[in-house]
Amino acid sequence: MNLENTQIQMRKGILEYCILHIISRGEVYASDMLDELTNAKMIVVEGTLYPLLTRLKNAGLVEYKWVESKSGPPRKYFTLTLQGTRFLHGLTDTWNELIQSTQMITARTQNISPVS
């Protein structure tokens, strides 16, 4: 089994939650999302982010508006819808439960063999 592939899958599993959380703070531009995700070591490329944003929009969780830019083409800024806010609250509850469950399991280390 490949450790790197498993790590990538773990990150992908929480990517939607992280993106919704970033958008929940207010209007945000996609490149700012990419910057924040990259700074948090959640390596994401545009080819992953934009389709996910489209799915979130089609699901009614986010909306966007175009804002004119002083340096280039207009920019698309994303915000959460009311449905998106409710969805994020549900994900936050689930996230907190997962943290608690994971900590309960990983705190029991007596039977783990040392790494060689």
C-alpha positions as CSV (number, residue, x, y, z in Angstrom):
1,M,0.0,0.0,0.0
2,N,1.3,3.5,-0.9
3,L,1.4,6.0,2.0
4,E,1.3,9.0,-0.3
5,N,-1.9,7.8,-2.0
6,T,-3.6,7.2,1.3
7,Q,-2.6,10.7,2.5
8,I,-4.0,12.2,-0.7
9,Q,-7.3,10.4,-0.2
10,M,-7.6,11.6,3.4
11,R,-7.1,15.2,2.2
12,K,-9.6,14.8,-0.6
13,G,-12.1,13.5,1.9
14,I,-12.2,16.8,3.8
15,L,-11.6,19.2,0.9
16,E,-15.3,20.0,0.5
17,Y,-15.6,20.8,4.2
18,C,-12.5,23.0,4.1
19,I,-13.7,24.9,1.0
20,L,-17.2,25.5,2.5
21,H,-15.5,26.7,5.7
22,I,-13.3,29.2,3.8
23,I,-16.3,30.5,1.9
24,S,-18.4,30.8,5.1
25,R,-16.2,33.7,6.2
26,G,-17.5,36.0,3.4
27,E,-17.0,36.6,-0.3
28,V,-13.9,34.8,-1.5
29,Y,-12.1,34.6,-4.8
30,A,-11.0,31.1,-6.0
31,S,-7.3,31.9,-6.1
32,D,-7.5,33.1,-2.5
33,M,-9.0,29.7,-1.6
34,L,-6.2,28.0,-3.4
35,D,-3.6,30.1,-1.5
36,E,-5.2,29.3,1.9
37,L,-5.5,25.6,1.1
38,T,-1.9,25.5,-0.1
39,N,-0.6,27.4,3.0
40,A,-2.4,24.8,5.1
41,K,-0.6,22.0,3.2
42,M,-3.9,21.0,1.5
43,I,-2.3,20.9,-1.9
44,V,-5.1,21.6,-4.4
45,V,-4.9,22.5,-8.1
46,E,-7.3,24.6,-10.1
47,G,-8.4,21.5,-12.0
48,T,-9.7,20.1,-8.7
49,L,-11.1,23.3,-7.2
50,Y,-13.2,24.6,-10.0
51,P,-15.2,21.5,-10.7
52,L,-15.9,21.2,-6.9
53,L,-17.1,24.8,-6.8
54,T,-19.4,24.1,-9.8
55,R,-20.8,21.0,-8.0
56,L,-21.4,23.1,-4.8
57,K,-23.1,25.8,-6.9
58,N,-25.3,23.2,-8.7
59,A,-26.2,21.7,-5.3
60,G,-27.4,25.2,-4.1
61,L,-24.7,25.4,-1.4
62,V,-22.7,28.3,-2.9
63,E,-23.4,31.2,-5.2
64,Y,-21.2,33.7,-6.9
65,K,-21.1,37.1,-8.3
66,W,-18.9,38.8,-10.8
67,V,-16.8,41.7,-9.6
68,E,-14.9,44.0,-12.0
69,S,-11.2,43.9,-11.5
70,K,-8.8,46.9,-11.8
71,S,-6.1,44.6,-13.2
72,G,-7.7,42.1,-15.6
73,P,-10.9,40.4,-16.3
74,P,-13.8,40.3,-13.8
75,R,-13.5,38.0,-10.9
76,K,-16.0,35.5,-9.5
77,Y,-16.5,35.8,-5.8
78,F,-18.2,33.0,-3.9
79,T,-20.5,33.1,-0.9
80,L,-22.5,30.4,1.0
81,T,-26.3,30.2,0.5
82,L,-28.6,29.7,3.5
83,Q,-28.7,26.0,2.4
84,G,-24.9,26.0,2.3
85,T,-24.7,27.4,5.8
86,R,-27.0,24.7,7.1
87,F,-25.0,22.0,5.2
88,L,-21.8,23.3,6.7
89,H,-23.2,23.2,10.2
90,G,-24.1,19.5,9.6
91,L,-20.6,18.8,8.4
92,T,-19.1,20.6,11.4
93,D,-21.1,18.4,13.7
94,T,-19.9,15.3,11.8
95,W,-16.3,16.6,11.8
96,N,-16.3,17.1,15.6
97,E,-17.7,13.6,16.1
98,L,-15.0,12.2,13.8
99,I,-12.3,14.0,15.7
100,Q,-13.6,12.7,19.0
101,S,-13.9,9.1,17.7
102,T,-10.5,9.2,16.1
103,Q,-8.9,10.5,19.2
104,M,-10.6,7.8,21.3
105,I,-9.2,5.1,18.9
106,T,-5.7,6.5,18.4
107,A,-5.2,7.3,22.1
108,R,-5.0,3.5,22.7
109,T,-1.5,2.8,21.5
110,Q,-0.5,-0.2,23.6
111,N,-0.9,-2.7,20.8
112,I,0.9,-0.7,18.1
113,S,4.3,-2.1,17.0
114,P,7.2,0.3,16.9
115,V,8.2,1.7,13.5
116,S,11.4,0.1,12.2
